[in-house]
Amino acid sequence: MNSNGWKSNHYMPVHSNDTIYALNGFTAQFRNYYMVILGQMPMDKALKLYNSVDKSLEIRLNGHGSNISPVGDVGSNKEVMRYVGILLDSGVALKDLDALCRIKQTELKEANPEDFFIETYHIDTWEGFRVFSQFIIDNEIKSTWFD
């Protein structure tokens, strides 16, 4: 499946669930009937992708069951990710984690929306995967998890 620039960690004639593909810092894995893409898609690019592709391609962000817009209470940034780590290290109850993170996420997103990104996409169609891949290449998007 080394098409559209994706490289795999296995060289097999068919994919398996443990094969990971990589493109510009994004990774892709197959799950049952869809692909899971992990990486940091900048919010402005996520919105451009959302507004420019046919919704029938089933490019869904953050694993939502429908094609929701990147505008709203989705997205993350490195500060939110650090905050989650601090909460978990402090022993906060898991039942309280989501509410606390949403409060922090809202505060940070209102202050600096340009710092936010989409971390996960689920893509249900091969054509959607092709379009998503070409979008990354054409827009020269690089995911940087560790900077």
C-alpha positions as CSV (number, residue, x, y, z in Angstrom):
1,M,0.0,0.0,0.0
2,N,2.9,2.4,-0.5
3,S,0.7,4.7,-2.6
4,N,0.2,8.4,-2.2
5,G,3.6,8.6,-0.4
6,W,2.7,6.4,2.6
7,K,5.4,4.0,3.8
8,S,4.8,1.0,5.9
9,N,6.7,-0.8,8.6
10,H,5.9,-4.2,6.9
11,Y,6.4,-5.2,3.3
12,M,3.5,-7.6,2.8
13,P,1.2,-8.1,-0.1
14,V,-1.9,-7.3,2.1
15,H,-2.3,-5.1,5.1
16,S,-2.9,-6.3,8.6
17,N,-4.0,-4.5,11.7
18,D,-0.4,-4.3,13.0
19,T,0.9,-2.6,9.9
20,I,1.6,1.1,10.4
21,Y,1.9,3.5,7.5
22,A,3.6,6.9,7.7
23,L,3.4,10.1,5.7
24,N,4.9,13.4,6.8
25,G,4.6,12.5,10.5
26,F,1.1,11.2,10.2
27,T,0.4,7.5,10.8
28,A,-2.3,5.2,9.4
29,Q,-3.6,1.9,10.6
30,F,-6.4,-0.2,9.3
31,R,-9.3,-1.2,11.7
32,N,-12.1,-3.4,10.5
33,Y,-13.7,-1.2,7.8
34,Y,-11.9,2.1,8.3
35,M,-8.5,3.7,8.6
36,V,-7.3,5.5,11.7
37,I,-5.0,8.4,11.0
38,L,-3.0,9.9,13.9
39,G,-1.1,13.2,13.7
40,Q,-1.4,16.9,14.2
41,M,-3.6,18.5,11.6
42,P,-3.5,22.3,12.2
43,M,-6.9,23.7,12.8
44,D,-6.9,26.0,9.8
45,K,-5.9,23.1,7.5
46,A,-8.5,20.8,9.2
47,L,-11.2,23.4,8.4
48,K,-9.9,23.8,4.8
49,L,-10.1,20.0,4.4
50,Y,-13.6,19.9,5.9
51,N,-14.9,22.6,3.6
52,S,-13.3,21.3,0.4
53,V,-14.1,17.5,0.4
54,D,-17.3,15.6,-0.4
55,K,-18.8,14.4,2.9
56,S,-19.6,11.1,1.3
57,L,-15.9,10.3,1.5
58,E,-16.4,9.7,5.2
59,I,-13.4,11.6,6.5
60,R,-14.4,11.9,10.2
61,L,-12.4,13.8,12.8
62,N,-11.6,12.6,16.3
63,G,-13.6,9.4,15.6
64,H,-17.0,11.1,15.6
65,G,-19.8,9.1,14.1
66,S,-20.7,11.9,11.7
67,N,-18.8,14.5,9.7
68,I,-18.7,17.3,12.3
69,S,-16.8,20.5,11.6
70,P,-13.5,21.2,13.3
71,V,-15.1,24.4,14.6
72,G,-16.5,23.8,18.1
73,D,-15.3,21.8,21.1
74,V,-13.0,19.5,19.2
75,G,-9.2,19.8,18.8
76,S,-6.3,19.8,21.1
77,N,-3.0,21.4,21.6
78,K,0.2,20.6,23.4
79,E,-0.9,22.5,26.5
80,V,-4.1,20.5,26.8
81,M,-2.1,17.3,26.3
82,R,0.3,18.3,29.2
83,Y,-2.7,19.2,31.3
84,V,-4.1,15.7,30.9
85,G,-0.8,14.3,32.0
86,I,-0.8,16.5,35.1
87,L,-4.3,15.6,36.0
88,L,-3.6,11.9,35.6
89,D,-0.4,12.1,37.6
90,S,-2.3,14.0,40.4
91,G,-4.8,11.1,40.7
92,V,-7.8,12.9,39.4
93,A,-10.8,10.6,39.1
94,L,-11.3,9.4,35.5
95,K,-15.0,10.4,35.8
96,D,-13.9,14.0,36.3
97,L,-11.1,14.1,33.7
98,D,-13.3,14.9,30.6
99,A,-15.1,17.9,32.2
100,L,-11.8,19.3,33.6
101,C,-10.1,18.9,30.2
102,R,-13.0,20.6,28.3
103,I,-12.8,23.6,30.6
104,K,-9.1,23.9,30.0
105,Q,-9.6,23.3,26.3
106,T,-12.2,26.0,26.0
107,E,-10.0,28.6,27.8
108,L,-7.0,27.8,25.6
109,K,-8.9,27.7,22.4
110,E,-10.6,31.1,23.0
111,A,-7.2,32.6,23.8
112,N,-5.2,31.0,20.9
113,P,-7.3,29.1,18.4
114,E,-4.3,28.9,16.0
115,D,-2.5,26.6,18.4
116,F,-5.1,23.9,18.1
117,F,-5.0,20.8,15.9
118,I,-7.0,17.7,15.1
119,E,-5.3,14.5,16.4
120,T,-7.3,11.7,14.9
121,Y,-9.2,11.0,11.7
122,H,-11.3,7.9,10.9
123,I,-11.7,7.4,7.2
124,D,-14.2,4.9,5.9
125,T,-13.5,4.9,2.2
126,W,-10.5,4.2,0.0
127,E,-11.3,7.4,-2.0
128,G,-11.4,9.4,1.2
129,F,-8.0,8.0,2.2
130,R,-6.6,8.9,-1.2
131,V,-8.0,12.5,-1.0
132,F,-6.8,12.9,2.6
133,S,-3.3,11.7,1.6
134,Q,-3.2,14.1,-1.4
135,F,-4.4,17.0,0.8
136,I,-1.4,16.4,3.2
137,I,1.0,16.3,0.2
138,D,-0.5,19.3,-1.7
139,N,-0.6,21.5,1.5
140,E,2.8,20.3,2.7
141,I,1.4,19.5,6.1
142,K,3.9,17.9,8.6
143,S,2.7,16.5,11.8
144,T,5.1,17.2,14.7
145,W,4.2,15.2,17.8
146,F,7.5,15.7,19.6
147,D,8.7,19.3,19.2
